[in-house]
């Protein structure tokens, strides 16, 4: 399969490496980020967070959207 973002840039020779966990589009190594995140599970009074972080593949577009939503940057305007 070919990378969706590369196809949008008229680059048709780039093979994808995986599927974005947010938008489910196939992306290549140039347009993908592997994010580490901790798994949280209710466990009574015991440990609720995994000792080993999980991996999550996201495309650069979705990662930008995730990080801009937490920084207060909405619709291209920054709130002060």
C-alpha positions in Angstrom: 0.0 0.0 0.0 1.1 3.6 -0.6 1.3 6.4 1.8 -1.8 8.7 1.7 0.1 11.9 2.5 2.7 11.1 -0.2 -0.1 10.6 -2.8 -1.5 14.0 -1.9 2.0 15.5 -2.5 2.1 13.7 -6.0 4.8 11.3 -4.7 3.6 7.8 -5.8 6.7 5.7 -5.0 6.5 5.7 -1.2 5.4 2.5 0.5 3.5 2.8 3.8 4.6 1.3 7.0 1.4 1.3 9.1 -2.0 2.7 9.8 -2.6 5.9 11.8 -4.4 5.0 15.0 -6.6 8.2 14.7 -7.6 8.6 11.0 -6.9 5.0 9.9 -5.0 6.1 6.8 -1.8 4.3 5.6 1.3 6.3 6.1 5.1 6.0 5.4 8.0 6.5 7.7 8.3 10.2 6.7 4.7 10.9 7.7 4.4 8.7 10.7 5.3 9.1 14.4 5.5 6.3 16.9 4.3 7.7 20.2 4.9 6.0 23.6 2.0 6.2 26.0 1.2 4.6 29.3 -1.8 2.2 29.6 -4.1 2.9 32.5 -6.4 0.2 33.8 -8.6 0.2 36.9 -7.1 -2.3 39.2 -8.6 -1.7 42.7 -6.0 -0.6 45.1 -3.1 -2.0 43.1 -1.0 -0.7 40.2 -3.2 1.0 37.6 -0.5 1.9 35.1 1.5 -0.5 33.0 5.2 -0.6 33.7 6.0 -0.8 30.0 4.7 2.0 27.8 2.7 0.9 24.7 3.4 2.2 21.2 0.9 4.1 19.0 1.4 5.0 15.4 0.0 8.4 14.3 0.4 10.4 11.2 1.9 13.9 11.4 -1.5 15.6 10.7 -3.2 13.8 13.5 -0.3 14.4 15.9 -0.4 18.1 15.1 -4.2 18.1 15.8 -3.7 16.3 19.1 -0.9 18.6 20.4 -2.6 21.8 19.2 -5.8 20.9 21.0 -4.0 20.7 24.3 -2.0 23.9 23.8 -5.0 26.2 23.3 -4.4 26.7 19.5 -7.9 26.5 17.9 -8.8 27.3 14.3 -5.5 28.9 13.7 -5.8 31.4 16.5 -3.9 31.2 19.8 -5.6 32.0 23.0 -3.6 34.1 25.5 
